[in-house]
């Protein structure tokens, strides 16, 4: 049986250890992602409601607080509100804030730069779930953290910025909370960028990675070369302050 023949309940039933809080894989259908895309979204937008719902169902309970520091088109906030969670998000672009307020009217959507997250939102949160904007290692002049509106920075600086943002997220979690980041490796014309692996390594320095869940596509999407959910908990043994 392929992963796409199994439903969410059968996948979830394979979790037998307290060390594996999330189901062992999440299946995504290419056609579903295309049908979910908002008008104006480009081919790089791939965060799926199937992924958001799986994570929220497995790691939270009704009434829990869920944060997305990179709201985009509101996939996390919409899934969270539909599942009875309290959802909060930060988004840089005003037009995307407006879109999210339409699709998730019960959510709190804050226009702002995630690099100043601690000044924009207050914890605690039971779950932080997000998919950050991507940058390739080579031939990528536009800065993802300016919504690709300005050139500047480099790959290492981009990873540093994301690490600081996720350190701030970990500091806002409840003691039993999780940070889950959907991130993929990228195979583009300029070459292979191990983004998921590089970001995972950075995140292991600021928290405890407890699971790496593959996102299984029924057919390839754009430049993705391995899609992952990195599940992290705050760890008091990690020296997260050294990167802040």
C-alpha positions in Angstrom: 0.0 0.0 0.0 1.4 3.4 -0.9 1.2 6.4 1.5 -1.6 7.8 -0.7 -3.8 4.8 -0.2 -3.7 5.3 3.6 -6.0 7.7 5.2 -5.1 10.1 8.0 -6.3 7.8 10.8 -4.2 4.9 9.6 -1.1 7.1 9.5 -1.8 8.4 12.9 -2.3 5.0 14.4 1.4 4.2 13.6 2.6 6.6 16.2 3.4 4.4 19.2 6.0 6.4 21.0 5.8 9.5 23.2 8.9 10.6 21.3 7.0 10.8 18.1 4.1 13.3 18.7 3.2 13.7 15.0 2.0 11.0 12.6 4.9 9.4 10.6 4.1 11.0 7.3 1.5 13.4 5.7 0.2 12.8 2.2 -0.5 15.7 -0.1 -2.2 15.6 -3.5 -0.9 18.0 -6.2 -4.3 18.7 -7.5 -5.6 19.7 -4.0 -2.8 22.2 -3.6 -3.5 23.7 -7.0 -7.2 24.0 -6.2 -6.5 25.7 -2.8 -4.2 28.4 -4.2 -5.5 31.9 -3.9 -5.6 34.2 -6.9 -2.2 35.8 -7.3 -0.2 33.0 -5.7 2.7 31.8 -7.7 3.8 28.2 -8.4 6.1 28.3 -5.4 3.2 28.4 -2.9 2.8 24.9 -1.8 1.8 24.8 1.9 -1.2 22.6 2.0 -4.3 22.5 4.2 -3.8 18.8 4.5 -0.5 19.4 6.2 -1.8 22.2 8.4 -4.8 20.1 9.6 -2.6 17.0 10.3 -0.2 19.0 12.5 -2.9 20.9 14.3 -5.0 17.8 15.0 -2.1 15.8 16.3 -0.4 18.4 18.4 -3.2 20.6 19.9 -6.6 20.5 21.4 -9.7 22.7 20.9 -9.1 26.0 22.5 -5.3 25.9 22.2 -3.5 28.9 20.7 -1.7 28.5 17.4 0.8 31.0 15.9 2.0 31.4 12.3 4.8 34.0 12.0 4.7 33.8 8.1 0.9 33.8 7.4 1.1 34.0 3.6 -2.4 33.2 2.3 -3.7 32.1 5.7 -3.6 28.2 5.4 -2.5 27.7 9.0 -4.9 30.2 10.5 -7.9 29.0 8.4 -7.2 25.3 9.4 -6.8 26.3 13.1 -10.0 28.3 13.3 -11.9 25.5 11.5 -10.6 23.0 14.1 -11.6 25.2 17.0 -8.3 26.6 17.9 -7.4 30.3 18.7 -5.2 31.4 15.8 -2.8 34.3 15.6 -0.5 35.3 12.7 2.0 37.8 11.4 2.3 38.8 7.7 4.4 41.4 6.1 2.2 42.1 3.0 -1.0 44.1 3.6 -2.8 42.4 0.7 -2.1 38.9 2.2 -3.3 40.1 5.6 -6.6 41.1 3.9 -6.9 37.8 2.2 -6.3 35.9 5.4 -8.9 38.0 7.3 -11.4 36.9 4.6 -10.6 33.2 4.8 -10.1 33.1 8.6 -12.3 36.0 10.0 -11.9 34.7 13.6 -8.1 34.8 13.5 -6.0 37.7 14.7 -3.8 38.8 11.8 -1.1 41.3 12.5 0.7 43.2 9.7 4.4 43.3 10.5 7.9 41.8 10.0 8.5 38.5 11.7 12.0 39.6 12.5 10.4 41.7 15.2 8.1 38.9 16.3 8.5 39.4 20.1 7.2 43.0 19.8 4.2 42.0 17.7 2.6 39.0 19.5 2.6 37.7 23.1 2.6 34.0 24.1 2.1 31.5 25.4 1.2 29.4 22.3 0.6 25.7 22.3 1.8 25.4 18.7 3.8 27.4 16.2 3.2 26.1 12.7 4.6 27.8 9.6 6.3 27.5 6.2 8.8 30.3 5.7 9.6 32.0 2.4 12.4 30.1 0.6 15.8 31.2 -0.7 18.2 29.2 -2.8 21.9 29.2 -2.0 22.9 30.5 -5.5 21.5 33.0 -8.0 18.8 34.4 -5.7 19.2 38.2 -5.3 15.9 39.0 -3.8 15.5 38.9 0.0 12.6 36.5 1.0 12.1 38.2 4.3 11.1 41.4 2.5 8.6 39.4 0.5 11.1 39.4 -2.4 10.6 43.1 -2.9 14.2 44.1 -2.3 17.5 42.7 -3.3 20.1 42.0 -0.7 21.5 39.6 1.9 22.8 36.1 1.3 21.9 32.5 2.1 23.7 32.4 5.4 22.2 35.6 6.5 18.8 34.4 5.6 19.3 31.2 7.7 20.5 33.4 10.6 17.3 35.5 10.4 15.1 32.4 10.3 17.0 31.0 13.3 16.4 34.1 15.3 12.7 34.1 14.4 12.3 30.5 15.4 14.2 31.1 18.6 11.7 33.8 19.5 8.9 31.3 18.6 10.3 28.7 21.0 10.5 31.2 23.8 6.7 31.8 23.4 5.7 28.1 23.6 3.9 26.5 26.6 6.0 23.8 28.3 4.3 21.1 26.3 4.2 23.1 23.0 5.8 22.5 19.7 7.3 24.5 16.8 6.7 22.8 13.4 8.3 24.1 10.3 7.4 22.9 6.8 10.5 23.3 4.7 11.9 21.6 1.6 15.1 21.1 -0.2 15.2 22.8 -3.6 16.5 21.5 -6.9 16.6 24.6 -9.2 18.4 25.5 -12.3 21.1 27.1 -10.2 21.8 23.9 -8.4 20.7 21.9 -5.3 20.0 23.8 -2.1 19.7 21.6 1.0 17.4 24.1 2.7 15.6 21.7 5.0 18.8 20.1 6.2 20.6 23.4 6.6 17.7 24.9 8.6 17.3 21.8 10.6 20.9 22.0 11.7 20.4 25.6 12.8 17.3 24.7 14.7 19.1 21.9 16.5 21.2 24.6 18.2 18.2 26.5 19.6 15.8 23.6 20.6 15.3 19.9 20.7 14.3 18.3 17.3 12.0 15.5 18.2 10.8 14.4 14.8 11.3 14.9 11.0 8.1 14.0 9.2 8.1 13.6 5.4 5.5 15.3 3.4 4.7 12.7 0.6 3.4 14.2 -2.7 1.6 12.1 -5.3 3.6 13.9 -8.0 6.4 16.4 -7.9 5.7 20.1 -7.4 7.9 22.7 -9.0 11.4 22.6 -7.6 10.8 20.7 -4.4 13.3 18.0 -3.8 12.2 16.5 -0.4 9.5 18.1 1.7 9.7 18.0 5.5 8.0 18.9 8.7 10.7 19.6 11.4 9.1 19.2 14.9 11.0 21.1 17.6 10.5 21.6 21.4 12.1 24.2 23.6 15.2 22.9 25.4 16.7 24.6 28.4 19.9 22.8 27.7 20.4 24.6 24.4 22.3 27.9 24.3 19.7 29.6 22.1 20.8 33.1 23.4 24.0 32.9 21.6 22.3 33.5 18.2 19.9 36.2 19.4 
